[in-house]
Amino acid sequence: MGQYAQVHRTFTQEDVNLFGRLSGDMNPVHFPPLPITTLSSQTISPTTTTTTSNNDEKLPIVHGILLSSLFSNIFGNLIPGAIYRHQSLKFHHAVRVNEDVVGRVVVTKLRQINRKGRGSGGGVLCVCDTSVIKMGVVAQTFDNTTHDSNSNNPNDKGSNEEEKAEIACISGDAQVWLPDLQLVYECREKGK
């Protein structure tokens, strides 16, 4: 228990556009706004891309379910043959296009499954905590005093140092069936 795997990823607007087309989720929060002059002559489409300013707050939000696909990435690539049984998700903070994120899976329980007579054999049920995190500014320090990072107070002067920390974007748990115990051992050996 306690073993973990993680994957780093940055989702681009092209990734979000493709997921929007595949899933049918065309919520405007996932796509850049079109200039007003083009709204009457264009249909909003997930293939439309425009550039936005450097202000990250204006960048579109990555679909939460697209972010959660990082867990499937980990299970499918780390343990080929693994089959999803359950996934719960809780969304805490939005992730914007071009933000770096880390998907993490931590093993909390392994349970041997014997299914004699059911035609599917046995295997191992792997229970995991899952999370997607990003690094973010949680506070800025001015003259050794910590203030909210969104402070616009003109009296805040002096050194300006950002304090960064992990920000939980998604948390949850998953259950994955590993149909072949030998597969588990082979994956452990590869990881050593």
Phi and psi in degrees as a GROMACS rama.xvg file:
@    title "Ramachandran Plot"
@    xaxis  label "Phi"
@    yaxis  label "Psi"
@TYPE xy
88.5609  -9.75043  GLY-2
-66.461  146.649  GLN-3
-141.452  162.917  TYR-4
-140.924  150.073  ALA-5
-146.679  159.2  GLN-6
-137.091  137.029  VAL-7
-96.4244  143.244  HIS-8
-156.439  147.449  ARG-9
-124.491  117.533  THR-10
-88.3895  127.835  PHE-11
-92.8914  171.009  THR-12
-63.4859  -33.8333  GLN-13
-62.3312  -40.9997  GLU-14
-60.1335  -46.373  ASP-15
-65.0758  -41.7706  VAL-16
-60.2697  -45.537  ASN-17
-63.0809  -44.8279  LEU-18
-63.4202  -39.7881  PHE-19
-58.7272  -43.3975  GLY-20
-66.1887  -44.3346  ARG-21
-67.1175  -40.5027  LEU-22
-89.3402  -20.4425  SER-23
82.7428  4.50122  GLY-24
-83.0298  98.3136  ASP-25
-104.376  24.8397  MET-26
-54.4025  127.498  ASN-27
-59.4941  -18.5779  PRO-28
-66.5508  -14.7177  VAL-29
-94.6952  -3.76313  HIS-30
-128.925  146.977  PHE-31
-66.1641  146.674  PRO-32
-69.1749  145.341  PRO-33
-87.3162  145.862  LEU-34
-58.6112  144.879  PRO-35
-55.5328  -36.8676  ILE-36
-65.0111  -22.1918  THR-37
-98.7183  -8.59146  THR-38
-62.3471  -38.278  LEU-39
-75.9348  -22.2184  SER-40
-103.948  -5.29424  SER-41
-127.863  149.586  GLN-42
-93.8527  134.568  THR-43
-65.9777  128.628  ILE-44
-140.454  146.991  SER-45
-69.5516  -6.30979  PRO-46
-91.2707  -10.2151  THR-47
-75.7206  127.168  THR-48
-126.766  135.525  THR-49
-132.711  159.944  THR-50
-89.6072  148.583  THR-51
-115.362  169.316  THR-52
-68.6862  174.967  SER-53
-72.5171  -4.82811  ASN-54
-73.3851  108.889  ASN-55
-59.227  -27.1961  ASP-56
-65.0831  -17.9551  GLU-57
-94.9084  -9.17872  LYS-58
-71.9796  146.049  LEU-59
-62.1719  158.993  PRO-60
-91.7928  135.328  ILE-61
-73.2541  137.934  VAL-62
-55.2282  133.297  HIS-63
-60.2724  -38.5037  GLY-64
-70.3334  -31.7461  ILE-65
-64.0971  -41.7467  LEU-66
-60.1245  -41.6308  LEU-67
-69.2099  -13.3848  SER-68
-66.9172  -12.7469  SER-69
-60.2033  -32.3695  LEU-70
-67.0786  -44.0537  PHE-71
-62.6796  -37.7038  SER-72
-56.9686  -48.0131  ASN-73
-63.9933  -51.4291  ILE-74
-63.3065  -46.0392  PHE-75
-67.705  -34.3777  GLY-76
-88.9464  -33.4658  ASN-77
-79.3762  -38.9136  LEU-78
-130.019  80.1904  ILE-79
-55.9454  135.736  PRO-80
97.592  -9.13886  GLY-81
-65.5136  142.462  ALA-82
-124.84  125.382  ILE-83
-63.131  134.262  TYR-84
-112.712  -33.4199  ARG-85
-160.263  145.678  HIS-86
-149.699  127.874  GLN-87
-114.358  145.832  SER-88
-134.997  140.547  LEU-89
-128.631  125.072  LYS-90
-97.3059  123.897  PHE-91
-107.627  -50.0152  HIS-92
-135.46  143.752  HIS-93
-70.4979  150.3  ALA-94
-115.89  130.156  VAL-95
-95.0536  157.481  ARG-96
-52.5964  139.368  VAL-97
72.6493  10.5826  ASN-98
-87.2392  140.689  GLU-99
-78.5271  133.272  ASP-100
-132.17  162.978  VAL-101
-128.356  124.441  VAL-102
-94.2457  132.494  GLY-103
-133.556  138.347  ARG-104
-125.13  126.094  VAL-105
-120.231  123.593  VAL-106
-72.5451  125.709  VAL-107
-111.969  -21.0521  THR-108
-161.591  139.95  LYS-109
-123.041  133.622  LEU-110
-134.811  126.336  ARG-111
-69.4287  134.948  GLN-112
-117.388  126.333  ILE-113
-111.612  120.789  ASN-114
-123.793  46.135  ARG-115
-62.2355  136.332  LYS-116
85.4152  -5.90954  GLY-117
-100.88  -1.76889  ARG-118
81.0113  -2.34905  GLY-119
-115.182  4.03917  SER-120
67.8103  -158.845  GLY-121
-110.517  -142.113  GLY-122
141.773  -161.13  GLY-123
-129.441  134.669  VAL-124
-96.4565  120.007  LEU-125
-104.7  120.058  CYS-126
-104.175  132.195  VAL-127
-135.83  149.893  CYS-128
-87.6001  139.304  ASP-129
-124.026  146.678  THR-130
-156.118  151.501  SER-131
-121.517  127.701  VAL-132
-127.795  159.545  ILE-133
-138.246  159.663  LYS-134
-89.8126  137.661  MET-135
-149.169  161.744  GLY-136
-80.2498  122.055  VAL-137
-102.804  -22.0548  VAL-138
-163.956  159.205  ALA-139
-119.351  142.43  GLN-140
-106.301  128.753  THR-141
-124.967  122.838  PHE-142
49.0502  45.4951  ASP-143
64.6107  16.3795  ASN-144
-118.005  130.713  THR-145
-87.6138  132.61  THR-146
-127.764  161.967  HIS-147
-60.1724  139.514  ASP-148
-66.391  -17.2337  SER-149
-95.5251  10.6236  ASN-150
-64.8523  129.895  SER-151
-110.491  20.2172  ASN-152
-67.3559  119.23  ASN-153
-67.9281  -14.959  PRO-154
-79.2914  -11.5982  ASN-155
-78.0573  104.55  ASP-156
-130.971  171.938  LYS-157
103.147  -155.605  GLY-158
-67.9705  144.685  SER-159
-122.838  96.8478  ASN-160
-116.025  131.407  GLU-161
-88.6147  139.279  GLU-162
-104.619  119.323  GLU-163
-106.832  148.864  LYS-164
-153.109  163.667  ALA-165
-69.0973  135.613  GLU-166
-115.976  122.277  ILE-167
-73.4454  122.714  ALA-168
-100.769  -41.3612  CYS-169
-138.498  139.742  ILE-170
-135.759  157.896  SER-171
173.406  -161.792  GLY-172
-143.771  159.373  ASP-173
-140.219  152.812  ALA-174
-124.249  127.962  GLN-175
-126.623  130.455  VAL-176
-90.5361  127.553  TRP-177
-107.297  98.8437  LEU-178
-66.2878  -19.4255  PRO-179
-125.65  113.49  ASP-180
-60.2841  -34.2533  LEU-181
-60.1957  -35.2975  GLN-182
-61.1335  -39.126  LEU-183
-61.9948  -46.6652  VAL-184
-63.7215  -41.3872  TYR-185
-63.0585  -40.7698  GLU-186
-65.7691  -37.9169  CYS-187
-62.6355  -42.0317  ARG-188
-64.7514  -39.093  GLU-189
-63.1348  -35.2633  LYS-190
-74.2572  -16.291  GLY-191
